[in-house]
Amino acid sequence: MKAVLFDLDGTLIDTNDLISDSWRHTVMTHTGRGVTDDEIRRTMGEVLRDSMLWLIPDVDPDEALETYRMYQRGILLDKVKIYDGVEEVLRTLHESGCKNAVVTSRLRTSTGKILAHYGLTDLFDVVLTASDTDTFKPDPEPLFIVLDALDVEPEDAIFVGDTVHDIEAGLAAGVFTVLVDWSRAVPPEERDKAPKPDAVIEKIEDILALRNTLKIEEVE
């Protein structure tokens, strides 16, 4: 294996509070009602505009998007935190010659701020965001774009994510697909109904064990 591709929200960075607060503010602002935890969970991994259309269908999605993003910009770095062990694992992979990449449905501006805040920017060879493509997970095209940029074949890559959309994209792209166990996006009781990833990991350090098992090799 030559590369590890990562989703961002819910995989490397805990954005649960950020997303929940942003949704509650947006829905209350435009409809005067609350929003349930289950409704918020269903939006995870989905393109934000698509979530707006089904969650608040009577609201202009452009207005709702602006409300959501303006609110989130004000609380961004106060409401996110890096999962334990992430920096160390990324650095170990990077220093071993493995190519690291981010494939996220988050916009480039907020993605860049989060990565820079936690000192992760230089640990990635490619960062693909929703600002860089018109096609989004679960379509495998974002993964193919990243693999092409890395000059790595699908069979030589791992994709790590936390949502059903991540699993579907990874499997469709033909990469070894890993679901993380620490996110709430696909709870254990729903996994029997979800597409089956190639592996489920309980902690980020398990990626290093997979590296050894799957023989992630240094790229010349």
C-alpha atoms as one frame of an Amber mdcrd trajectory, in Angstrom:
protein
   0.000   0.000   0.000   1.250   3.436  -0.935  -1.357   5.938   0.280  -3.926
   6.546   2.999  -6.859   8.817   2.212  -8.845  10.275   5.099 -12.218  11.876
   5.508 -11.967  14.879   7.867 -15.106  15.506   9.959 -15.763  12.656  12.377
 -12.624  10.831  11.253  -9.623  13.005  12.106 -11.431  15.935  13.725 -14.352
  15.870  16.173 -16.804  18.338  14.648 -19.960  16.950  16.277 -20.588  20.003
  18.470 -19.756  22.371  15.615 -22.217  20.686  13.253 -24.958  20.257  15.861
 -24.810  23.878  17.011 -24.761  25.144  13.425 -27.791  23.090  12.446 -29.771
  24.069  15.527 -29.048  27.747  14.934 -29.939  27.523  11.239 -33.176  25.591
  11.633 -34.360  27.755  14.532 -33.513  30.940  12.624 -35.478  29.958   9.530
 -38.312  27.823  10.918 -38.598  28.552  14.639 -38.373  24.863  15.472 -35.769
  22.626  16.978 -33.917  19.777  15.285 -33.344  16.288  16.660 -30.021  14.529
  17.147 -31.128  11.865  14.673 -31.880  14.473  12.006 -28.441  15.998  12.516
 -26.772  12.598  12.363 -28.441  11.893   9.017 -26.716  14.945   7.529 -23.222
  13.728   8.399 -21.126  13.018   5.350 -23.699  14.555   3.030 -23.229  17.668
   0.913 -24.594  20.537   2.980 -26.942  21.876   0.309 -28.517  18.440  -0.135
 -29.114  18.247   3.620 -30.777  21.665   3.564 -33.188  20.534   0.848 -34.539
  17.572   2.812 -34.274  18.896   6.363 -35.796  22.351   5.749 -37.412  22.026
   2.302 -39.538  25.172   2.614 -36.509  27.416   3.179 -34.424  28.932   0.387
 -31.284  26.736   0.494 -28.973  29.617  -0.395 -30.271  31.686   2.519 -30.010
  28.701   4.859 -26.474  27.944   3.677 -25.397  31.519   4.349 -26.904  31.400
   7.850 -25.203  28.084   8.591 -21.811  29.149   7.287 -21.800  32.591   8.889
 -22.646  31.071  12.271 -20.084  28.315  11.870 -17.312  30.729  10.925 -17.824
  32.476  14.243 -17.455  29.327  16.351 -15.253  27.134  14.149 -12.046  26.734
  16.118 -13.815  26.893  19.491 -15.984  23.895  18.639 -13.590  21.457  16.962
 -10.972  19.203  18.482  -8.530  16.697  17.087  -9.043  13.068  18.045  -6.389
  11.564  20.290  -3.453  10.096  18.403  -4.266  11.600  15.020  -1.229  13.846
  14.670   1.157  11.095  15.769  -0.307   8.566  13.318  -0.283  11.017  10.410
   3.308  11.947  11.174   4.365   8.283  11.393   2.748   7.541   8.025   4.246
  10.656   6.457   7.757   9.971   7.732   7.572   6.352   6.555   7.036   7.535
   2.967   3.305   6.863   2.832   1.285   9.486   0.956  -1.510  11.056   3.039
  -4.567  12.826   1.651  -7.826  14.402   2.836 -11.081  13.892   0.916 -13.784
  16.022   2.515 -17.160  17.575   1.704 -16.174  20.597   3.817 -15.235  23.822
   2.022 -11.573  24.636   1.461 -11.484  27.714   3.709 -12.695  25.957   6.861
 -10.725  22.806   6.023  -7.540  24.848   5.742  -8.208  26.645   9.013  -8.751
  23.378  10.888  -5.676  21.679   9.458  -3.493  24.719  10.136  -4.870  25.132
  13.667  -3.743  21.619  14.569  -0.474  21.745  12.625  -1.546  19.048  10.168
  -1.232  20.887   6.854   2.265  19.674   5.978   1.379  16.058   6.740  -0.852
  15.805   3.662   0.250  15.495   0.061  -3.218  16.321  -1.318  -6.305  17.952
   0.213  -9.509  17.736  -1.826 -12.507  19.729  -0.559 -16.022  20.574  -1.719
 -14.541  23.744  -3.225 -12.424  21.687  -5.616 -14.965  19.405  -7.279 -18.568
  19.286  -8.459 -18.861  15.608  -7.552 -19.118  14.442  -3.960 -19.097  11.249
  -1.916 -20.718   8.691  -2.174 -19.662   9.103  -5.794 -16.111   7.682  -6.015
 -14.925  10.482  -8.316 -13.333  12.586  -5.502 -11.246   9.571  -4.523 -10.209
   8.992  -8.134  -9.160  12.654  -8.407  -6.966  12.313  -5.330  -5.489   8.996
  -6.418  -4.626  10.482  -9.792  -2.951  13.463  -8.104  -0.958  11.081  -5.910
  -0.149   8.817  -8.869  -1.409   5.824  -6.884  -3.653   3.001  -8.097  -6.841
   2.189  -6.119  -5.530  -1.205  -5.067  -2.547   0.545  -3.461  -4.643   2.815
  -1.217  -6.695   2.826   1.965  -9.640   5.157   2.533 -10.672   5.915   6.122
 -14.048   7.484   6.927 -16.939   7.578   9.334 -20.141   7.690   7.264 -22.129
   5.457   4.931 -21.195   7.859   2.122 -17.518   7.241   2.879 -17.978   3.486
   2.809 -19.888   3.606  -0.467 -17.326   5.880  -2.106 -14.381   3.784  -0.968
 -15.882   0.495  -2.095 -16.913   1.967  -5.457 -13.395   3.323  -5.961 -11.869
  -0.089  -5.319  -9.726   1.009  -2.377  -9.397  -0.818   0.944 -12.204   0.872
   2.882 -12.058   1.448   6.647 -14.854   2.635   8.953 -13.861   4.335  12.204
 -15.603   3.224  15.385 -15.380   6.525  17.292 -17.871   8.552  15.245 -21.625
   8.580  15.804 -22.457   8.734  12.088 -22.918   4.947  11.724 -23.779   3.585
  15.195 -23.224  -0.156  15.828 -26.952  -0.930  15.750 -27.189   0.355  12.159
 -24.107  -1.295  10.692 -25.931  -4.458   9.633 -28.020  -2.310   7.272 -25.070
  -0.304   5.952 -22.576  -1.294   3.230 -19.814  -3.438   4.702 -16.370  -1.813
   4.856 -13.243  -3.920   4.529 -12.354  -3.161   8.153 -13.614  -1.313  11.234
 -11.046   0.274  13.548 -11.494   1.261  17.189  -8.617   3.771  17.392  -6.573
   5.737  14.906  -3.418   3.791  15.784  -5.033   0.734  14.176  -4.136   2.309
  10.826  -0.506   1.564  11.589  -1.341  -2.090  12.150  -3.144  -2.123   8.802
  -0.070  -0.557   7.237   1.959  -3.545   8.372  -0.697  -6.061   7.393  -1.280
  -4.579   3.957   2.369  -3.663   3.426   2.084   0.062   2.787   5.263   0.825
   0.885   7.325   3.941   0.491   6.644   5.738  -2.765   9.767   6.575  -4.727
